Amino acid sequence: MPRVVLYQPQIPPNTGNVARTCAATTSPLHLIEPLGFAIDDRQLRRAGLDYWPWVDLQRHADLAAFERHRASLGGRLVAISAHAEQSYGHFGFAPSDWLLFGRETDGLPPELLAAADVRLTIPMAGGLSRGGGVRSLNLSVAVGVVLYEALRQLEAPAGQGF
């Protein structure tokens, strides 16, 4: 099962919505600190509704702590970024992938993007590269788009609806 990783998320409702998606798909959620909010933030809890007991949530004190954890389990670090070239739709996902998403305001730092095994983007017809004004999707939307494509490719067990 691919794991969702949020690098220093800043907006509580986005993280709560991502947590709800992870609960719905039984995908582990990893948060790399520092967070832009307290983990008991009312907006975070509200966005996640009453699904928090079903979220496999792991927090990492910093990037180094996360990297140690990832190294112990293996798997590719798949960075999702507006600055990548390859479309997520033309990529073969693996169950051991770590789907890495950046901060809402400035995405992933260049050094972290460069260190990823793979860099993917979600193409947008109205994106800046095409003369439009849209820079990126909302974080929780981006997670849903990529995670569900990964699960579709991996053909989750029957009965889960993927």
C-alpha positions in Angstrom: 0.0 0.0 0.0 1.6 3.3 -1.0 2.2 5.7 1.9 1.3 9.4 1.8 3.9 11.8 3.2 3.2 15.5 3.9 6.3 17.7 4.2 5.7 20.4 6.8 2.0 20.9 6.1 0.8 24.4 7.0 -3.0 24.4 6.7 -5.0 22.2 9.2 -8.1 21.5 7.1 -5.9 20.3 4.2 -4.1 17.8 6.5 -7.5 16.8 8.0 -8.9 16.1 4.5 -5.8 14.1 3.6 -6.2 12.1 6.8 -9.8 11.3 5.8 -8.6 10.1 2.4 -6.0 7.9 4.1 -8.6 6.5 6.4 -10.9 5.7 3.4 -8.1 3.9 1.6 -6.2 2.4 4.6 -3.1 4.3 3.4 -0.6 5.3 6.1 -0.1 9.0 6.6 3.3 10.4 7.5 3.8 14.0 8.6 7.2 15.6 8.6 7.5 18.3 11.2 7.5 21.1 11.9 3.8 21.4 11.2 2.2 24.8 10.7 -0.4 24.0 13.4 -0.9 21.9 16.6 -1.9 18.3 16.0 -4.9 18.9 18.2 -6.0 21.9 16.2 -9.8 22.2 16.0 -9.9 22.7 12.2 -7.6 19.7 11.7 -9.8 17.5 13.8 -13.0 18.8 12.2 -11.8 18.2 8.6 -10.9 14.6 9.5 -14.3 14.2 11.1 -14.6 11.1 13.3 -12.3 9.1 11.0 -9.1 9.7 13.1 -9.2 6.3 14.8 -8.8 4.7 11.3 -5.8 6.8 10.3 -2.4 5.1 10.5 -0.7 8.4 11.4 3.1 8.6 12.0 4.8 11.9 12.8 8.5 12.5 12.2 10.4 15.2 14.1 12.2 16.3 10.9 13.3 15.2 7.5 16.3 13.2 8.8 14.0 11.2 11.1 11.7 10.5 8.2 14.6 9.4 6.0 15.8 7.0 8.6 12.4 5.5 8.9 12.0 5.2 5.2 15.4 3.6 4.8 14.5 1.0 7.3 11.4 0.0 5.2 12.7 0.6 1.7 10.7 1.9 -1.2 10.9 4.7 -3.7 10.4 8.3 -2.7 8.0 9.7 -5.3 7.8 13.5 -5.1 4.8 15.3 -6.5 5.5 18.8 -7.7 4.4 21.4 -10.1 8.1 21.7 -11.0 8.4 18.1 -12.3 8.1 17.0 -15.9 6.7 13.5 -15.8 2.9 13.1 -15.4 1.7 10.9 -12.6 -0.6 9.2 -15.2 2.4 7.9 -17.1 4.1 6.3 -14.1 3.9 2.8 -12.7 3.3 2.9 -9.0 4.5 0.2 -6.6 3.0 -0.8 -3.2 6.2 0.3 -1.4 6.1 3.9 -2.8 6.2 6.9 -0.5 4.1 9.7 -2.1 5.7 12.9 -1.0 3.8 16.2 -1.1 5.2 19.6 -0.2 4.0 22.6 1.8 0.9 24.4 0.5 2.7 27.8 0.1 6.0 26.7 -1.6 5.9 23.0 -2.3 9.0 20.9 -1.8 12.4 22.5 -1.3 14.7 22.0 -4.3 17.2 19.8 -2.5 14.4 17.4 -1.4 12.9 17.4 -4.9 16.3 16.6 -6.3 16.8 13.8 -3.7 13.6 12.0 -4.6 13.8 8.8 -6.7 11.1 10.0 -9.0 9.5 13.4 -9.6 5.9 13.6 -10.9 3.5 16.3 -11.7 -0.3 16.6 -12.1 -0.8 18.3 -15.5 -3.2 21.2 -15.6 -4.7 22.7 -18.8 -4.9 26.1 -17.1 -1.4 25.9 -15.6 1.1 28.7 -15.8 3.2 26.8 -18.3 0.2 27.0 -20.7 -0.5 30.7 -20.0 -3.1 30.1 -17.3 -3.1 31.4 -13.8 -3.3 28.1 -11.9 -0.1 27.2 -10.2 -1.2 24.1 -8.4 -4.1 22.1 -7.0 -5.2 22.1 -3.3 -3.0 19.8 -1.3 -5.8 17.4 -0.4 -7.0 17.3 -4.0 -3.5 16.5 -5.2 -3.1 13.7 -2.7 -6.5 12.2 -3.7 -5.7 12.4 -7.4 -2.3 10.6 -7.2 -3.2 8.2 -4.4 -6.3 6.9 -6.2 -4.4 6.5 -9.4 -1.7 4.5 -7.6 -4.4 2.3 -6.0 -6.2 1.8 -9.3 -2.9 0.6 -10.9 -2.2 -1.7 -8.0 -5.7 -3.1 -8.1 -6.6 -3.0 -4.4 -8.4 -6.1 -3.1 -11.9 -6.7 -4.2 -14.5 -5.0 -2.1 -12.5 -1.8 -1.5 -14.0 -0.2 -4.6 -10.8 0.9 -6.4 
